[in-house]
Amino acid sequence: MGVINWEKTEEARKDPHIINFLKWARENGCIDEAIQFPICFGKDGGLVGVAASRPIGANEPFILVPEKLCIDDAKAKASPCGKIFLENPDVFEDIDDADYNRLVFYVTYEITKGEKSFWYPYF
């Protein structure tokens, strides 16, 4: 079991980015009552993760993330990027890494939108 750095954990919990991310996730249907996030581990608190907030049983879900909060190939293809994918099949369709390329391109596109992106709190 890792050592929790409570000082860094409290700092992280006050970080506006973390606060906004958790608000966004919960407003969009994420259920996370069985965990605590963020938790900072190690002497320097550099390892940020989650911890159980209560005993979690075998086969019991501890976090539920709705499909709308999952970035996937279908969302990438349905976005404005979809046209670019179709226009450039040599990069986005006809190679082994095409699905990876589409996701990277889509995430990059969304990041460039800044605060206008639905995904901004996640990024």
ABEGO torsion letter per residue (X at the ends): XBBBBAAAAAAAAABAAAAAAAAAAAAAGBBAAABBOBBBBEAAGABBBBBBABBBBBGBBABBBBAAABBBAAAAAABAAAAAAAABAAAAAABAAAAAAAAAAAAAAAAAAEAABAAAAAX
